[in-house]
Amino acid sequence: MKSSVRHLEPVAGNGRLSTRRPLWTFQTLLIASALVISAGAASAQRPVFNSGIVVGGDWLQANALPMDRDALQSFSLTAAWRRPAYSVEAGWLRVARTLSTVQGVTVAVGRPIQLGPALFVPAVGALGGKAYASNDSTGYNFIGPDGVPGHQPRYTYSEGVTFGGSVGLTVEAPVYRWVGIRLDVAEWVFSGSPVADDRFRTTLGAGLSLKVRR
């Protein structure tokens, strides 16, 4: 493991890695699905995204705001080969939090389910990449001159190789010909010592899909 400070200098932190696992509920899935279906309900065309090559991009910071550091937020870029019975996808994922970042190459396999104008793709995925984290490991408490207690954080930085697995759901609906909107939710778990205290990440966000080949 080697030290690095270039990725994770916090603007304001709580002095330790968060150990709270984000909640992933059925309400989130229902709301996400309803928004996409309502956006595509005006289109009576045949299914668009259930076959061919579909590329997409998503902003994935919706459930982790505010992020108290100046850094690129969470996102994904994907390309999927779709058939009515299966979807095979490859891409790049970045999951940024106030005191950690995980990013790397992803692959996923899913099952397209067409419901009206919307396409649902439940999938399982994997990631190989790097994890970066900061931890207030040598900070100390103090009492100020006015008697008010305080804490002086001192961050240590680490990075290392990580592998991850996920279960997730993508919902897509066409808005104009081969262009559509999409919502994504996934639950990830990562390996590696930099994220040993906080292995789980929930990603939630929205983006665009484009069918580039039938």
N, C-alpha and C positions, 0 to 999 in steps of 0.2 A: 504494500500500500504506500502511496506517495502523497505528500501534502500538496494542496493547491488552494489559492485564494481567489482565483480569477472568476469563479462562477457564482459564489455563494455569499458574498458580503451582504449581510442584511441591513436594510435601512432602519427597520425597527423590528425587534423580535421579542419573543416572550421568554428568551433565555434557555430554551430547551426544545428538542424535537418534539413535535406533537405526537402523542400516542393515541389520539382519538380516531377511531375508525369511522369514516363518513357513513351516513345512513343511505342505504339504497332500498327504496320502498316501492310498492306497487303503485302508489300515487304518482311517483315520478314517471314510471313507464306509461301510465294511463294519460297523464297530461301531455307528455311528449308525443304519444301516438295521436291524440286528439288534435293537437296543433298541426301536425303534418297532414292528417287526413282532411281537415277543414281547408288547408291551403290547396290541396289537390282535388277537392271535390268538384270544382268547376270544370275539370277536364274529363271529357267522356271518351278520350282516346283509349286505344288498346294499351296493355301494359308496356312500359318503356324499359325499365331497369332490371327485368328478370332474366335477360339474356344479353350476350355480347360482352364487350369490355366497358367497364364503368370506372371513371376516375373521380376522386372526391377529396375534399379538404374540409377539416373541421376545426373550429375554435373550441377548446375543451376546458376552459377555466371557469365555467358558469357556477360550479358548486364549490369553488375555492377562492372566493373573493372576500376582502381585498388581499392581494399578495404583497406583503410589506417588504419588497425589495425591487430594485430596478433591474428587471430581467425579462427576457422573452417569455410570454405566457405559454400555457399548454396548447398543443395543436397536434393534428395528425394529417398526413398525406397518404392516400391509398390508391391502388389500382386493383380492380377485381375482375376476374373472369367468371361470368355468370351463365348458368344454365337453369332451366326450371327446377331441377332436382338438387342443385348444389351451387355454392359460391366459394371460389378460392381467391384469397386476397393477400397482397403484400404491400408493405408501406413503411412509413417512418412515424414514430410517436415520441412526443416530448410531454412529460408530466412534471410541471413545475409547482413547487410549494415554497412557502416563505424561507424554509431552512433546508430544502433538498430539491434535487432535480434527478429524474430518471429519463433517459432517452436511448433510442436504439431502433433497430430494424424489427419489423413485426411481420408475422404471417398469421392467417386466420382461415378457418373453414366454417361455412355456415349453410343454412337451409333456407332459401327464399320462400316466402309465403305471401302470395298476392291476395289482398283484401280490398276490393274496390279499387280506387285510384292509388292506394298506398302499398308499398312493398315492405314487408317485415323480414329482416334477416337476423335471426338469432345465431350466434357464432361462438366458437371457442378460439382463443388466440394464444400466441407465444411471442416473447420479445427476447432479443439478445442485444446487449448494449452496455452502457456505463451508468453508474449511480454516483451522485455527488451530494455530500451532506455537510452541514455545519452543526456543531454541538457545543453548548455552554458547559464544557467539562471542567474548567478551572476558574469559573466565576466565584465571587464571594459576596456575602452579605455584610452590611455595615449599618451603623447608626450615625446619622448626620448630626451636625452641631445643634440643630433644633430638636433633636430627639426622634426624628422621623426615620424609620428603618428604610433601607434601600438595598439594591443589588447591583453590583458591577459585573456585567457579563464579560467573559473571555472565551472567544470562540476558537475551536480547533476545526480543521477542515480535512476531509478525507474523500477519496474517490476510489472506485474499484469496479470490476466487472460485475454485471448483474444479468440474471435471467428471470423472466416473468411469465406468468400464465393468466388468462382472463376468461371470463364469460361476459357476453355483452349482447346488445340489441341495437341494430340500425334500422331506422324507419325512413323511407324515401318516398317522395311523391313528385310527379312532373308538374312544372309550372309553365314551361314553354318548350314545345317540341322535345329536344333531347336534354334539356336543362331541368334540374329538379332541386328541391330543398331536402335536407336530411337532418335528422336528430340522432344523436348517439349517446348511449349510456353503457358503461362497462365497469366491472369490478376487477381490479388487478391485484396480484400478490407478487412481490419481488424478492429475489435472493440477494446475498452480498452483505458484507459487514457495514458499509456506509448507511444502509437502511435497516439495520438489525432491530432498531427500536420502533420502527414504523413501516412495516412491510406492505400494508394495504393502502391502495389508492382507488378512489372512485372517480371516474371521469364522466363529465356530463357537458354536452355542448351541441352546437349546430353548425351547419355548413352547406356546401353546394355539391351536387353530383352532375356529372356530364357523361353521357353515353358517346363513346368515340368510335365504336365499331359494333356492328350487329353480330 
